[in-house]
Amino acid sequence: MNSYIMVIAVLLPILGGVLIPFLPFGKRNIMAAYIEIIVLITSVLTFMLIFNRPADAFVLFRFTGQLSISFRLDATGSVFATILAFMWPLATLYSFEYMKHEGHEKIFFMFYTITFGVTLGIAMAEDIVTLYFFYEMLTLVTVPLVLHTLSREAVLATRTYLYYSIGGAAFAFIGMIFVLMYGNTSNFIPGGVMDLSKMGGNINLLLLVYVICFCGFSVKAAMCPFSDWLPQAGVAPTPVTALLHAVAVVKAGAFATLRITYFSFGTELLRGTWAQYLLMALVIFTIVYGCSRALKETHLKRRLAWSTVSNLSYILFGVLLMSPIGLAGALTHMLSHALMKICAFFCAGAVIYKTGRNYIHQLDGFGKKMPWVFGIYTVSAMALMGVPGLCGFVSKWYLAKGAVESLNPLGYIGLAAILVSALLTAIYMLTVTVRAFFPEKGFDFEKISDVEDPNWVMLLPLTIFVIAMFIIGLHPQIMVDAVAGVVASVF
């Protein structure tokens, strides 16, 4: 029975979303209730699967031989599914308020809801073919979201996003074909599936294809030099940018790199090779580069976007350590970053929604007028810095520990990059807090007399997210134990 629930969880938001433009809701509240119910049911079904994972896979459609669309929820997929199931209902609630004045709501919520099902398809993919299928679908259903405002900037950002995504998909396709030809199976198996005897022992060819495939999937994870699309996509409505930068798209890219590393190519073949060192060098550079660009950026959402570029490579760094502790660091940061960054983006969205201000120099004194929003923003900033007692500290601790225990020279360099990044993060995140709460002497608060916190529809998701950050930070064993079980299933 549980295997059927997997299919329902994936297809319900897809089919339910497709119907949105065609249903005569009459009132906006009825449409909102319909969407929220679909999302909540999907999340409930997903949590049922997470806590009682089905033993069998479900083949939705078989093309021929190894080519099929099939679902299986393993321990690793459960991590990604947990992020999606917890955050999507809250993000949808936030979106109802934000999108009031944006227009074309039915089209927006159609693709927003469909994206939930598509991303769950990635989390529950049994094999690389299914992963690739839903990975491509994710591009198709998020392009209209980036394009939503139809402004010139949105059109340019959409083109960039599409070009990068198509290029990345082409690289990933090479890796998929290679797995189908030279793997014992297309399924995701801990330890990898590659059969060197089928390749005549040509290890360098395998490593080259792994690098190509990793780079292809890492386009959505915004690894340099494939990161420019992410800040440009910030022109989309904030619920979309939060979706792109914290929950669905970028995490799908990171999750896909994890899958091919540990479940397709295998760490025993990759560890200690030039492929590992090359990719580690790229992600270490991205960690520092993303923070440096964030430090220079004056547009609030684009600053947060460059911060995402940096933090996603924390996850990729943990993946590329190819060790149990490294994988634990990658998974804990995947969870922590999703919380921290969606919280920061939603705070930025609340400011934009209530005031129309987009630039950091326009936020002087806002802390007094929007204490709830900027208080939560400050907590998310401290979590991103890695302050003890918040979730960001837990994940960075594991990444640092993994780097030291790897005995890999690039591991030590990566640790130095994380420390530099923490310093730069403190500067570019807390600059906003200082301007908001401590404007220059003699600041005229009458100029911002119209500024105020948003209503409960926006504040409730923010409050729940910040409580979750404290719970994980103060009681890290909850997340640590869960991740330890996932790591044990891989190694």
N, C-alpha and C positions, 0 to 999 in steps of 0.2 A: 504493500500500500504506500509506503514512504517514497518509493521510486516514482509513483505517479504524482505525488505532491511536488517533487522537483520540477516536473513539467508544468504543473499548474502555477507554481511560483514564478517560473520564467515567462510563461505565456499570458498569465492574467493581466499584468500591467501592459504588455505589448498590445493585446487585443482590446483591453479596456481603454487604452490610450487612443488607439485607432478610431474608436467610436465617438470620442469627445466632440469633434466638429459636426457630427451628424445627429447628435441627440438634442431634442428641443427642451433644454433645461428650463426655459422661462425666466428664472431668476439666477443671479450669479451665485447666491448661497447654495442653491441646489447643485450647481456644477461643482462648487468647491467641496460639498459633502460627498458627491459621487467620486471625485478624484481621491479625496483623503481616505475614503472607505476602501477603495481599490488598493491604495498604497499600504494602508494598515493591515489589510488581510494578507497581502503579499509578505509583509514583514513578519506577521504572526506565523505564516506557513514556513518562512525561512528559519525562524528561531526553532520551530518544531523540528525541522530537519537538522539544525545544528546540534540540538540536545539529544536527538535520536537519529543519528546518521544511518541512512539505508545501506544495507550490505551489498545490494545489487545495483548495477547501473541500469539506466533506462535508455534504450536506443529509440530516438524519436524518428529518425529517417536514415536508411542505409542506402548509399549510392552503389557501392560495390566494394568487395574486399574490406580493406582497412578504412575506406572512406565512408564515414557516417557522422551524423549529428547525434551525439549521445552524452548523457549526463551522469556524473557521479560526484557526490560531495564528500571529499576526504578532509582530513584535519587541516591541511594547508588552505584549501578552498574555504573552509569554515571561517578562517580569520577575515578574509576579504568579504565574505557574505555577512559576517557580523557587523562590519563597518557599514555596509549598505543598508542592512535591515534596521539598524539603530538610527541612522542619520536621515534616511530618505523621508519618513513621515514628518520629522521636524523641519527639514528643509522645505518640504511642500507646504507646510503650514505657514512658514515665513514668506514663501513665494506668493501666497494669496494676497497678503497685504502689499508687498512690494510691487506686484504687477497690476495694481488697480488702475494706474494711469499710463501704463506702457502700451496698451493696445494689443490687438490680435491675440487675446488671451487663450482662445480655444486652440489655436495652432501651437502656441507656446506650451500649454499644458499637455497637449497631445504628445509632442516630442519629449517633454520633460518626463512624462509617465512611462513612455516607451523605453526611454533610456534606462530606467530602473530594471526592467525585465532583461534588456540586452546585457547590462553589466552583470546581473545575476547569472546569465548564460556563460559569461567568462569565468565567474567564480566556480560554477558547477561543471565546467567542461571536463569530460573524461579524457579527451585526447587532444592532440595538437590541431587536428582538423577542425574540431568544434570550437576550440579557443580562437583559431584564426577567423572562422566564420563570424563569430560574435564580435571579435575585435574589429573587423571591417564594418560590421553593422553599426558599431559604436560611432565610427566616423560619420556614417551616413545620417544617423539620427541626431548627432550633435551639431552638424554643420548648420541646419536651420536655426538652432538656438543661438549660435554665434552671430548669425546674419539677422537676428530678430528685428533690430531697430531699422534696418535697411539704409542706414547712413553711409556716407562714403567711407568712413573709418571702418564700419562694420563689414562692408564689402571687401575692403583690402585685407582686413584681418581674417575673413573667411577664406579668401584665396590663399593666404599664407598657410593657414591651418590645413586646408585641403591639400596643398602642394606637399607640405611636410608629411602629412598622414599617408598620402598615396606613395611617396618615396619610401617611407618607413615600411609600409605594407609590402612593397616590392622586395625589400631586403628580407623581411620576415618570411615571405613566401619561399624564398630560396632555402631558408632553414627548414621550413616545413617539408618541402619536397625531399630534401636531404634525409630527414628523419624517416619519411615514408619509404625511401629507397634503401637506406643502410641501417635502419633500426629493426630490432626484432618485433616491435609493435609500435603503433602510433599512440598507444595509451601512455598516460603519465605514470611512470613507475619509479619509486624512490631509487636513486643510484644511477638512473639513466637507462637507455635502451639501445645505444649504438653498438653495432657489431663490427669491430675492426676487420674481421676476416673477410667481410663483404667488400671492404675497401682496399684489400691488399696491404693492410697495415699502414696506410698513408695518413699518419697522425696529423701532419701539417695541413692537409686538406680539411680534415675535420675541424681543426682549430680555426682555420680561416672562415669556414662556413659558420661556426659558432659566433665569431666576432661580427660577421655580417648580420646574422639573425638577432643577436643581442642589440646591435645598433638599431636595427629596424624596429624592434619592439620598444627600445628606449626613446624613440622619437616622442611618443606620448608621455614618457617620463621626463622629457625636456632635458636630456643629457646633452652637454655641449659636444659638437657644434650644431645641435638640432633644437635649440631652446628658444629661438626668437619668436616662434609662433605663440608661446604662452603669454608673455606680457601684452602682445597685440590683441589677444582674445579678450582682454579686459574691457573692451568697448561694449561687450555684451551686458545685459542686465545682471546685477549682482548674483541672483540665484543661479545663473548659468556659470559665472566665473567661479563661484564657490563649488559648483558641480565639477567644473573642469579642473580646478586647482587643488581641491581637497579630497573629493570623494571618488568620482567615477573614472574620468578619463586618465588622469595622471597615475592613479593607483592601479588602473588596468594595465598600463605600461610597465610599472614596477612589478606587478604580479606576474605578468607574462615573462619577464626576464628571469624571475625566480623559478617559474615552471620549467623553462628550457634548460636552465643551469642545473637544477637538482633532479629533474624528472625526465629529461630527454637526452641531453648530452652526457650528464653525469660528472660529478666533481672529481672522481678518481682519475678521469682522463684529463681534466682541465687544470687541476691544482698544480701550481709550480711551473706552468707553461708561459710562453710569451703572450698568449691570448689573455690569460688572467692579468698579467702585468700591464699590457696595453690598455685594457678596459679599466683597470684600477687607476691608471694615470689619468684617464679621461674623466672619471667620476671625481677624483680628488681635485682636479682643476676646476670642475663644475661647482664643487662645494664653495670654493673661494671666489670664483668668478661671479656666481649668482649673488653672493652676499655683497660683493664689491659694487655690482650694478644696482642692487637695492639701496645701498648707501647713497648713491648719486641721484636716485630717482626722486622727483618731487611730487609725482602723481600718486595718490595713496594706494589705489588698487594695483597700479603697475609696480609699486614698491613691494607690495605683498606677493605679486606674481614672481618677481625676481627672487624673493625669499623662498618661494615654492621651488624654483629651479634648484636652489642650493639644497634645500631639505630633502628633495626627492633623491638626490645623489647620496645622501646619508643612507637611504634604503638600499640603493644600488651598491654602495660600498660594503654594507653588511652582506649582501648577496654574494659579492665577489670575494669576500674573505673565505668562502667555501668551507666553513667550519661550523660546528653546532652553535657556538657562542655568537658567531657572526650572523648566522641565520636568525637566532633569537633577537639580536639587535635589529635586524632588518624588519622582522615581524612586529616587534614592539614599537619601532618608530613608524611603521605603517599605520598602526592603530593610533598612536599618540599624535602624529602629525595631522591625521584626518580631523581629530578633535580641535587641535590648536588652530589650524588654518581655517577651517570652516567658521570657527568662532570669530577670528580676526576679520575675515571677509564679510561676515554678516554684520559686524560692527561698522565696517566701512560702508556697507550697503545701507544701514540705518541712517548714517550721516547723509549720504547722497539722497536718500528718499525724503528725509525731513528738511534738508537745507539746500540741496543742489550743489554743495561744495565738493570738489574732487581733489583739490591740491592741499598739501600739508600746511603751507603757509596761511591757508584760509581757516585753519582750525583753532586759532588762538582763542582761549577762553571757553571753548566748547565743553570742557570737563565740568564746569560749574553748571552749565545748562543741560547737559546730557550725562549726568553722573553715572547712571546705570550702564549706558553703552560704553563710555570710556573707562569705567571701572573694570568691566568685563574685558575690554580690549587690553588693558594693562595686565590682567592676569594671563591672557593668551600670550602677550609679549614676554612675560617672565617665564612662562612654560617653554616657549620657543628658545629662550636663552639657556634653558636647562637648570632653572632654579630648583633646589631640593624642595620636596613637598608637592610638586606638580608633575604631571605625566611626562613632560619632556626630559626631565632628569633621568628617569628610569631607562628610557630608550638610549639616550646618549651614554649612560653608564655602560650598558651592554655593548654598544658599538666600540667604545674606548677599550673595554676589557677584551673584546674580540680582536681588536687591532694589536694590542700588546701580546696576547697569547698566540697570535699567528706566527710570530717570529719572522715575519715578512718585512723587508725594508720598506716596501710601499705601505705596509700597515702602519708603521711608525709615522711615515709622512702623512698618511690619512688622519692619524690621531692629531697631528699638529694642525692640519687643515680644519678639523672639527673645533679645536680650541680657538683658532683664529676666527672661524665662523661664529663661534659663540660671542666673542668680543664685538664683532661687526654687527651681529644680530641685536645685541644690547643697544648699540648706538642707533641703528636705523629704526628699531621698534620703539624705544623709549623716547626718542626725539618727538614723536607724535604725542606721547603722554605728557611730556614736559610742556609742550606748547599748549596742550588742551587744558591742563590744570594750573600752569604757572605762566600766564601771559606777562608781557613786559609791564613794568610799573606804570600806572596811570592808564591802563587799558580801558577803553570805553565799552562797557558791557551793553550799553544801549544799542550798539551796532548789531548785536546778535540777540536782541530781545525776543525774536520770533523762534529761536532755537529751543527744542525740547526733546526729551526722550520719545521714542515711538510707543505705540500701544502694546498691549500684552501679546498680540499675535506675533510680533517680532521679538519681544523680550522673553517669552516663554522658551523658545528654542535656545536662545543665547544662555539663559539661566541654567537649563538642563545640561548644555554642553560644558559650562564652566564648573558645575557641580561634578560632572564626570571627570574633568581634569583633576579636581582635588581628590576625588575618591581613589583614582588610580595612583596619584602621587603620594597620598598618605597611606594607602593600602596596596602597594605595588604587587604583593604576593598574588592577588587575584589575577592580574594579567600575566605575571611571571609563570605561575603554575599552568595556566592555559597554554601559553607559548611553549613551555617545556614539553608538554604532551605532543604538540605539533612537531617540535624538533626531534623528539624521540621516534616519531613515525617516519621521519625522513632518513635519519642516520642509523 
